[in-house]
Amino acid sequence: MKTALTPEGASTDILAIANMPVLWVLAIGVFGAIIVQSLIYMKAAQKAGPAADISAAELKTSFRAGAVAAIGPSLAVVLVSIALLTLFGTPAVLVRIGLVGSAATESASASLAAGTMGAALGGPDYTQAVFVVAFMAMSLSGAGWMLATLILTPILTKGDSKLRKVNPALMMIVPAAALIGAFASLGIAEFGKTPVHIISVLVSAATMFLCLVLAKAMSASWLREWGLGISILVGLAVAYIAHTSGMAPAA
Amino acid sequence: MTSRTATAPSGSLAEFDRTTTRWGQITMTAALLLSLAAPIYLVLTTDLGITGSMIWAAYLAVAAAFFVLWFVEPITYFPVLGPAAMYQAFMIGNIANKLLPSALVAQATIGAKAGTKRGEFAALMAICGAAMVHVTSMLLFVGVLGTYLVSIIPADVVDVARLYIFPSIIGAVLVQLIATMRQARVTVIAFAVAIVVLFVLVPAVPALAKPATGIVVLLTATLAWFLRSRKDVAAPTTLVN
């Protein structure tokens, strides 16, 4: 399959195409859609406030409380996003990781897509063509959530739908199994790569474990929010040391 | 002062529902199309030799892993978010780690209960507030500062970071998931299935390499269902988005 690619497709200069101006324009368009939506929603809420038994002052307080509560988590997402910039370029990171999805789902989608091209994310075979296919797969996967929302919300709104009466045990076990199954599979797949990959997975997992234990012991919930960013940084730092000390195969 | 003024205030709830539904759908559709336009633009305008079958293969691999969640997450979040906020949440993303906490804080601040109209409005305003903070910080710190930061980091550091970023994410994500789900039985099943599929089945039948994760997901879900503990009580599930 890789032989079908043109010489350009085999270039590994991802950022040359990932940061194209058109992509910036489209990314900013998505931000625009969110801003427009928020403005319309806030106006609608102010108008209907009295009918919902909520005062203008309370609406303002809610807005401010939500904004303040989002500062920490937002900056945590910023840190993770910056770590992913070299992989996907700024526009793709802004839309996929910053908005619509999350670092977990989007990097998982990208890794799966790269796998179907016989490549590993960020590896020597992570070419422009692999990036574009991965970006496409991430976007289509994100579209799955948005389409499901667009289709299911009106159905759920109509009330007493069968959807809400789905067996609670089924709703508890199947999503958990699907999630853990997907990420366990991706995590274990890393063990088939180089020793540095294995070290990265283990160090990142151990760091997150430590963050969660400390978060609980010191009831510091910020550690839970920042856990992923911290784990990525520690994982990368150890990977850098291991890689440069010659543990990686010469590739 | 007739009774009419009391029943027809400045804006009715029905009008609010209509406005938020219509504009929620319009803005979400716009975001959906814009977000798909970016990779489509790259496929169409660059001469990289990408074929439709490559995209299909990638899409099927991703869909096999996530299609259950596409439907389960909206159904799970709906009772908490309400219809209007659904269109916000699945566009802004990072629901569990950012939007829900913001909504809960706002409801607690003004003493509104979830499930009431007051609660719905408080959550909606909180998500608007969170959205504004998030949009600003993403554009400023990632769009401007991050891009600059990456341009000054030495090339060899960037190369190594790119090489090991995925394993550095997946280890932490997996631990976080296991810790929040608290489903030991499902976790053990998932790991056992993943090891068998990846290190026994795929080496024996290399054609299964591409759909491997999808196979793990389906097998794990099936086994977890049939091997479930019958005395577990249903608890809310924390999801990934």
Interface residues (C-beta under 8 A of the other chain):
Chain A: M1 A4 L5 T6 E8 G9 I17 N19 M20 V22 L23 L26 A27 G29 V30 F31 A33 I34 I35 V36 Q37 S38 I40 Y41 M42 A44 A45 K47 A48 G49 P50 A51 A52 D53 I54 E58 L59 K60 T61 S62 F63 R64 A65 G66 A67 V68 A69 A70 I71 P73 S74 L75 A76 V77 V78 V80 S81 I82 A83 L84 L85 T86 L87 T90 P91 A92 V93 L94 V95 R96 G98 L99 V100 G101 S102 A103 A104 T105 S107 A108 S109 S111 L112 A113 G115 T116 M117 A120 L121 G122 G123 Y126 Q128 A129 V132 V133 A134 F135 M136 A137 M138 S139 L140 S141 G142 A143 G144 W145 M146 L147 A148 T149 L150 L152 T153 P154 L156 T157 L163 R164 V166 P168 A169 L170 M171 M172 I173 V174 P175 A176 A177 A178 L179 I180 G181 A182 F183 A184 S185 L186 G187 I188 A189 E190 G192 K193 V196 H197 I198 S200 V201 L202 V203 S204 A205 A206 T207 M208 F209 L212 E225 G227 L228 S231 I232 G235 L236 A239 Y240 H243 T244 A248
Chain B: P9 S10 G11 S12 L13 E15 F16 T19 T20 T21 W23 G24 Q25 T27 M28 T29 A30 A31 L32 L34 S35 L36 A37 A38 P39 I40 Y41 L42 V43 T46 D47 L48 G49 I50 T51 M54 I55 A57 A58 Y59 A61 V62 A63 A65 F66 F67 V68 L69 W70 F71 V72 E73 P74 I75 T76 F78 P79 P83 A84 M86 Y87 Q88 F90 M91 I92 G93 N94 N97 K98 L99 P101 S102 A103 V105 A106 Q107 T109 I110 A112 K117 R118 E120 F121 A122 A123 L124 M125 A126 I127 C128 G129 A130 A131 M132 V133 H134 V135 S137 M138 L139 F141 V142 G143 G146 T147 L149 V150 V157 V158 V160 A161 R162 L163 Y164 I165 F166 P167 S168 I169 I170 G171 A172 V173 L174 V175 Q176 L177 I178 A179 M181 Q183 V186 T187 I189 A190 F191 V193 A194 I195 V197 L198 F199 A209 K210 A212 T213 V216 V217 L219 T220 A221 L223 A224 W225 R228 D232 A234 A235 T237 L239 V240 N241
